[in-house]
Amino acid sequence: MEDSNSIIKIRKDKITEIRDVMGINPFPYKFEVTSYSKDIINKFNENAEPQSVSAAGRIMAIRAMGKASFCSIQDKEGKIQLYVSEKNIGEKDYAVFKILDIGDIVGVNGTVQKTKTGEITIFASSLVLLSKNIRPIPIVKEKDGEVFDLFADKELRYRNRHVDLIVNPAVRDTFVKRVRIIRHIKKILDSKDFYEVETPILQPIYGGAAAEPFTTHHNALDIKLYMRISLEPYLKRLIVGGFDRVYEIGKCFRNEGIDRMHNPEFTLLELYQAYADYEDMMRITEEIFEQTALAMNGSTKMMTGGIEIDLKTPWPRMKVVDGLKEIAGVDVMNMSDDELAVMVKKNGGVIKGGFNRGLAIAELFELLVEDKLIQPTFITHQPVETTPLCKVDYDDERFLRRFELFINGAEFANAYSESNDPVFQRETLYKQSLRREVDDEAPPMDENFVQAIETGMPPTGGLGIGIDRLVILLTGEPSIRDVLLFPTMKPE
């Protein structure tokens, strides 16, 4: 078999021949497309007059037969067969067609008819080369129902997504579905009078989550900037400024590890609603997940990793301490600090900066309970030490008015009754900033943000949903890399 360098040289020579010998430009400006494969096939009526179409696509198979040939092209909707004959398109254009390769992009005008074998086909009246391929693409072969030479290596697919999209139609379907999921979420929020806004990606102070940021430098201002780790700080400023309902679906960046559910660059939905609380956020979360599942799949039930998940609402609620007691058999409310510390260590947990009772409870929940939460469950009342941006529960100020949504052992959403007490907010953010000495993920004090809260922020409910994880769930894909067009990869 020829190596790729040899094939590239041969195909470059073909470009020279087409351009210099045949006098045809192999890279014309444009081509008018009026029809696509799926519509052509669906609308075909063999009892009606032959339909005239203008289509374009990438050649995926060629069966040359002298002065008449068949080939199939692939467009955005699928594949369709072409019948190309010297008699119909002319000697010169047929000579060009005869030296084309799989991977070339062509435009075709013709009529739609059935062949003797019953396949709906475009009978070409003209055919034009639109782009000459020089780098070979994988060719999937089928024989007696078996498929050979699949482009299936995950590493190669992620690094060469353009090829993956060409030869694996199911991959394209996943990303089309991702687009539709995001559109549907926006439709839900727009119908509730939320404004979609844009906030800075480059920020002088990062915050809104516990994560290590990526850093950069602005030359003209000679300042250090951070890529945002969340959308929260600026969206809350808009609530202060009188935008009562805002949301953003945008990229966030965290300088952390990569695994099945984590990529350094990811897509987050955050929304904030004035005069609301975390109970309202629960209802919005349920609606987004249930209605989007119905819109995408026609059902609230789906299979993921061999497990059936049902997003039918309403979903159960469980406090953190109750989850530890009921699922892990650990009654943290009746344990001493020493007993908690021993149990965290015994289960392989780590509390950065030394023992902290609230963080120990949260760590035990992560270690002992999270992976057992399979069906959608709201976990509420996290220890107050876990976040400085949330209101405490006034009935028990050791805990927060907060929830996390867990499905199939992973967190999908996080929401608060947002803190709007400026004295409490300054104090908690300052305490959090002090942890930077022992915890690299603790964000610095953001004085401008605190001053915004001091201006006066109404009671507010806030919600964050991991879009990539939602897409994983609704498409049944195994990993975040399968729902990101271009996941972060280590250079070869």
C-alpha positions in Angstrom: 0.0 0.0 0.0 1.3 3.5 -0.9 2.3 5.6 2.1 0.6 9.0 2.6 3.5 11.0 1.3 3.4 9.1 -2.0 -0.4 9.6 -2.3 -0.1 13.3 -1.5 2.5 13.7 -4.3 0.3 11.9 -6.8 -2.7 14.0 -5.9 -0.7 17.2 -6.1 0.3 16.1 -9.7 -3.4 15.7 -10.4 -4.0 19.3 -9.4 -1.3 20.4 -11.8 -2.8 18.3 -14.6 -6.4 19.6 -14.0 -5.2 23.2 -13.9 -2.5 23.4 -16.4 -3.3 20.6 -18.9 -7.1 20.5 -18.7 -7.5 24.2 -18.2 -9.9 23.9 -15.2 -9.6 25.6 -11.9 -9.8 22.9 -9.2 -10.8 25.5 -6.5 -13.6 27.7 -7.9 -15.2 30.5 -5.8 -18.6 29.0 -5.1 -21.4 26.6 -6.1 -25.1 27.2 -5.8 -26.6 24.4 -3.6 -30.4 24.0 -3.6 -30.9 20.5 -2.4 -29.5 18.1 0.2 -29.3 14.3 0.2 -31.9 13.6 2.9 -34.5 15.9 1.4 -33.8 14.6 -2.1 -34.4 11.0 -1.0 -37.5 11.8 1.2 -39.2 13.9 -1.5 -38.6 11.4 -4.4 -41.7 10.3 -6.2 -41.1 7.9 -9.0 -44.6 8.6 -10.4 -43.8 12.3 -10.9 -41.7 14.1 -13.4 -37.9 13.8 -12.5 -36.9 16.5 -10.0 -34.0 18.8 -11.0 -31.5 19.4 -8.2 -28.3 21.1 -7.5 -26.2 19.4 -4.8 -22.7 19.2 -3.5 -20.6 17.0 -1.2 -17.5 15.0 -0.6 -16.9 11.8 -2.7 -17.0 8.8 -0.4 -17.0 6.0 -3.0 -16.3 5.6 -6.7 -17.2 2.8 -9.1 -15.7 3.7 -12.5 -17.1 1.8 -15.5 -15.6 3.2 -18.7 -17.7 6.0 -20.1 -20.3 5.8 -17.3 -19.6 5.6 -13.5 -21.3 5.7 -10.1 -20.1 7.6 -7.1 -21.6 8.6 -3.8 -21.2 12.0 -2.2 -21.7 13.0 1.5 -23.3 16.3 2.4 -24.5 17.7 5.8 -27.5 15.4 5.8 -26.1 12.1 4.6 -25.1 10.3 1.4 -26.6 10.1 -2.1 -25.5 8.2 -5.2 -24.6 10.0 -8.5 -24.7 8.5 -12.0 -22.0 10.2 -14.1 -21.7 9.6 -17.8 -19.5 11.1 -20.5 -22.6 11.4 -22.7 -24.4 13.6 -20.2 -21.7 15.8 -18.8 -19.4 16.0 -21.8 -16.0 14.5 -22.6 -13.9 17.2 -20.9 -15.7 17.1 -17.6 -15.8 13.4 -17.6 -12.1 13.3 -18.1 -11.7 15.3 -15.0 -14.1 13.1 -13.1 -12.1 10.0 -14.1 -9.1 11.2 -12.2 -10.9 12.3 -9.0 -10.3 10.6 -5.7 -12.3 9.7 -2.6 -12.3 12.9 -0.5 -12.7 15.3 -3.4 -15.6 17.8 -3.1 -17.8 18.1 -6.2 -21.0 20.0 -7.2 -23.6 18.3 -9.4 -26.7 19.4 -11.3 -29.1 16.7 -12.5 -32.4 14.9 -12.2 -33.4 12.4 -9.5 -34.3 8.9 -10.7 -34.1 5.3 -9.6 -31.5 3.0 -11.0 -32.4 -0.5 -12.1 -31.4 -1.8 -8.6 -33.9 0.7 -7.1 -31.5 3.2 -5.6 -32.5 6.8 -5.7 -29.7 8.6 -7.6 -28.8 12.0 -9.1 -28.3 11.5 -12.9 -25.7 14.2 -13.5 -26.2 16.7 -16.3 -23.1 18.6 -15.2 -20.4 18.0 -12.6 -17.8 20.4 -11.3 -14.8 19.9 -9.0 -15.0 22.3 -6.1 -12.0 21.2 -4.0 -9.2 18.6 -4.8 -8.3 16.5 -1.8 -4.6 15.6 -1.4 -4.5 14.0 2.0 -6.3 10.6 2.0 -9.1 9.9 4.4 -9.9 6.6 6.0 -12.2 4.5 3.8 -14.8 2.4 5.7 -15.5 -0.9 3.9 -18.5 -3.2 4.2 -18.7 -6.8 3.0 -21.5 -9.3 3.8 -22.8 -7.0 6.6 -19.4 -6.6 8.2 -17.7 -3.3 8.5 -13.9 -3.0 8.1 -11.3 -0.3 8.6 -13.3 1.9 11.0 -11.7 5.1 12.1 -12.2 4.1 15.7 -9.0 4.9 17.6 -10.2 7.4 20.2 -6.9 9.3 20.4 -6.7 9.7 16.6 -10.4 10.8 16.4 -10.0 13.5 19.1 -6.8 14.8 17.4 -8.3 14.7 14.0 -11.9 15.7 14.6 -12.3 16.9 11.0 -11.7 13.4 9.8 -13.8 11.9 12.5 -16.8 14.0 11.4 -16.3 13.0 7.8 -16.1 9.2 8.3 -18.2 8.7 11.4 -21.7 10.1 10.8 -22.8 9.3 14.4 -20.2 11.8 15.7 -21.7 14.6 13.6 -25.2 13.6 15.0 -23.9 14.0 18.6 -22.7 17.5 17.9 -25.8 18.5 16.0 -27.7 17.3 19.1 -25.4 19.5 21.3 -26.4 22.5 19.3 -30.1 21.7 19.6 -29.7 21.1 23.4 -28.3 24.6 23.9 -30.9 26.2 21.6 -33.7 24.5 23.7 -32.2 25.7 27.0 -32.1 29.2 25.6 -35.7 28.9 24.4 -36.8 27.9 28.0 -34.9 30.8 29.6 -36.0 33.4 27.0 -39.6 32.4 27.6 -39.1 33.2 31.3 -37.9 36.8 30.4 -34.2 36.1 31.1 -31.8 38.2 29.2 -28.8 36.4 27.6 -25.7 38.5 28.3 -21.9 38.3 27.8 -19.3 38.9 30.5 -15.5 39.1 30.4 -13.4 36.0 29.9 -10.2 37.8 30.8 -10.5 39.1 34.4 -8.2 41.0 36.8 -9.6 39.0 39.7 -11.0 35.5 39.3 -13.7 34.0 41.6 -17.1 32.3 41.9 -15.5 28.8 42.4 -12.6 27.0 44.0 -10.2 26.3 41.1 -6.8 27.2 39.9 -7.0 29.6 37.0 -5.0 30.0 33.7 -3.1 33.3 33.6 -2.0 35.6 30.9 -0.5 39.1 30.5 -1.8 42.2 28.8 1.1 44.0 27.2 -0.5 47.5 26.7 -1.8 47.7 30.3 1.1 45.7 31.7 -1.2 43.7 34.0 -1.7 40.1 34.8 -5.1 38.7 33.8 -6.9 35.5 34.5 -9.2 33.4 32.4 -12.5 33.1 34.2 -13.2 30.0 36.3 -17.0 30.8 36.6 -19.5 33.3 35.3 -20.8 34.3 38.7 -19.1 37.6 39.8 -20.1 39.7 36.8 -23.6 38.3 36.4 -24.3 39.3 40.0 -23.1 42.8 39.3 -25.8 42.9 36.6 -28.4 41.8 39.3 -27.2 44.7 41.4 -27.5 47.0 38.4 -31.2 46.2 37.9 -31.1 43.3 35.4 -33.5 41.1 37.3 -33.1 37.9 35.2 -29.8 37.2 33.4 -28.0 34.1 32.0 -24.9 33.3 30.1 -23.8 30.1 28.4 -20.1 30.5 28.0 -16.6 28.9 28.2 -14.9 28.7 31.6 -11.3 27.6 32.2 -9.8 25.7 35.1 -6.2 24.6 35.4 -7.0 21.1 36.6 -6.8 17.5 35.7 -8.4 15.7 32.8 -10.7 12.8 33.2 -14.0 11.4 31.9 -16.0 14.4 33.3 -13.3 17.2 33.3 -11.7 19.2 30.6 -9.7 22.4 31.3 -12.0 24.3 28.9 -15.7 23.6 29.4 -19.1 25.2 28.8 -21.2 26.5 31.7 -24.7 27.9 32.0 -25.2 30.3 34.9 -28.4 32.2 35.5 -29.5 34.6 38.3 -33.0 35.7 39.2 -33.7 38.6 41.5 -36.4 38.1 44.2 -36.0 34.3 44.0 -34.2 31.6 46.1 -32.8 28.2 45.7 -36.2 26.6 45.7 -37.0 28.5 42.5 -33.7 27.3 41.1 -34.8 23.7 41.8 -37.9 24.2 39.7 -36.0 25.8 36.8 -33.4 23.0 36.9 -36.1 20.3 36.8 -37.8 22.0 33.9 -34.5 22.4 31.9 -33.5 18.8 32.3 -36.9 17.2 31.8 -38.1 19.4 28.9 -34.8 19.2 27.1 -34.7 15.4 27.4 -38.2 15.2 26.0 -37.4 17.6 23.1 -34.2 15.7 22.2 -35.2 12.1 22.9 -39.0 12.0 23.2 -38.7 10.5 26.6 -37.4 11.3 30.1 -35.7 7.9 30.2 -32.3 7.2 28.8 -29.5 4.6 29.0 -26.0 5.6 30.0 -23.3 3.1 30.8 -25.9 0.3 30.9 -27.9 2.2 33.5 -31.4 3.6 32.9 -31.8 7.2 34.1 -35.3 8.8 34.4 -35.4 12.6 34.5 -39.2 12.6 35.2 -39.8 15.3 37.8 -40.2 16.1 40.7 -36.9 14.8 42.0 -36.1 13.8 45.6 -34.3 16.2 48.0 -31.8 15.1 50.6 -29.6 17.0 53.1 -25.9 16.3 53.1 -25.9 14.9 56.7 -29.0 12.8 55.9 -27.3 11.3 52.8 -24.3 10.4 54.9 -26.5 8.7 57.5 -28.9 6.9 55.2 -26.5 5.9 52.4 -23.1 5.5 54.1 -24.3 4.8 57.6 -22.3 7.7 59.0 -24.0 9.9 61.6 -21.7 13.0 61.4 -23.9 15.1 63.6 -23.0 12.8 66.5 -19.3 12.5 65.8 -16.5 14.5 67.4 -13.9 16.4 65.3 -11.3 13.7 66.1 -13.7 11.0 64.9 -14.4 13.0 61.7 -10.7 13.5 61.0 -9.9 9.8 61.5 -12.7 8.8 59.1 -11.7 11.3 56.4 -8.1 9.9 56.6 -9.3 6.3 56.6 -11.2 6.8 53.4 -8.3 8.5 51.6 -9.6 12.1 51.9 -7.6 15.3 52.3 -8.6 18.6 53.8 -6.3 21.3 52.6 -5.0 23.7 55.3 -5.7 21.4 58.2 -8.9 20.1 59.8 -12.2 22.0 59.3 -15.4 20.3 60.5 -17.6 21.6 57.7 -15.0 20.7 55.0 -14.6 17.3 56.6 -18.3 16.6 56.3 -18.3 17.7 52.7 -15.2 15.5 52.0 -16.9 12.4 53.5 -20.0 13.0 51.4 -17.9 13.2 48.3 -16.0 10.0 49.2 -18.9 7.9 50.5 -22.1 9.0 48.9 -21.8 10.9 45.6 -21.1 7.8 43.4 -24.2 6.1 44.8 -26.6 8.9 43.7 -27.8 7.4 40.4 -31.2 8.8 39.8 -31.6 12.7 39.8 -31.3 13.9 43.4 -31.0 17.4 44.9 -28.5 17.3 47.7 -29.1 20.3 50.0 -27.7 22.1 53.1 -24.0 21.8 52.5 -21.8 23.0 55.4 -21.3 26.7 55.6 -17.6 26.4 55.1 -18.0 25.1 51.6 -18.8 28.4 50.0 -18.7 32.1 51.0 -21.2 33.2 48.3 -24.4 31.5 49.6 -26.9 32.4 52.3 -26.9 30.4 55.5 -30.0 28.5 56.6 -31.4 30.9 59.2 -32.8 27.9 61.1 -29.3 26.3 61.4 -26.5 28.6 60.4 -24.0 25.7 60.2 -25.5 24.9 56.8 -26.3 26.7 53.6 -29.4 27.3 51.4 -27.7 25.5 48.6 -28.2 22.4 46.4 -26.2 20.3 44.1 -27.8 18.0 41.6 -26.3 14.5 41.2 -27.1 12.1 38.5 -25.3 8.8 37.9 -22.7 9.6 40.5 -21.7 13.0 39.1 -22.6 16.6 39.9 -24.6 18.3 37.1 -25.8 21.5 38.8 -25.1 23.8 41.7 -27.4 26.5 43.1 -27.6 29.0 45.9 -29.9 31.4 47.6 -27.3 34.0 47.0 -25.6 35.9 49.8 -26.7 39.6 49.7 -25.7 40.6 53.2 -22.7 42.9 52.5 -21.1 42.5 55.9 -21.4 38.7 55.8 -20.2 38.7 52.2 -17.0 40.7 52.9 -16.2 38.6 56.0 -16.6 35.2 54.2 -14.7 36.2 51.1 -11.9 37.6 53.2 -11.7 34.4 55.2 -11.7 32.4 52.0 -8.8 34.6 50.6 -6.7 33.8 53.6 -6.8 30.1 52.7 -4.7 30.9 49.7 -1.6 30.2 51.9 -2.6 26.5 52.1 -5.0 26.1 49.2 -4.0 27.0 45.6 -7.7 26.8 44.5 -8.9 29.5 46.9 -9.6 32.7 44.9 -8.3 36.1 46.0 -10.4 38.9 47.6 -12.4 40.7 45.0 -12.9 44.2 46.5 -14.9 45.5 43.5 -17.3 42.6 43.7 -17.8 43.2 47.4 -18.4 46.9 46.8 -21.1 45.9 44.2 -22.9 43.8 46.9 -22.5 46.8 49.3 -24.4 48.9 46.8 -27.4 46.6 47.5 -28.4 43.3 45.8 -32.0 42.0 46.0 -32.7 38.5 47.3 -31.4 36.3 44.4 -31.4 32.7 43.3 -28.4 31.5 41.3 -27.9 28.4 39.3 -25.0 26.8 37.4 -25.4 23.8 35.0 -22.5 22.0 33.3 -23.6 22.0 29.7 -21.0 19.3 28.6 -22.2 16.9 31.3 -25.8 17.5 30.3 -24.9 16.7 26.7 -23.1 13.5 27.9 -26.3 12.4 29.6 -28.7 13.2 26.8 -26.5 11.7 24.0 -25.3 8.6 26.0 -21.7 9.4 25.2 -19.1 8.0 27.6 -16.8 11.0 28.1 -16.6 14.8 28.0 -14.1 14.4 25.1 -16.9 12.8 23.0 -19.1 15.9 23.3 -16.4 18.6 22.8 -15.5 19.1 19.2 -11.8 19.8 20.1 -10.9 18.5 23.6 -7.7 19.5 25.2 -4.9 17.1 24.2 -1.3 16.6 25.1 0.8 17.4 22.0 2.0 14.3 20.1 
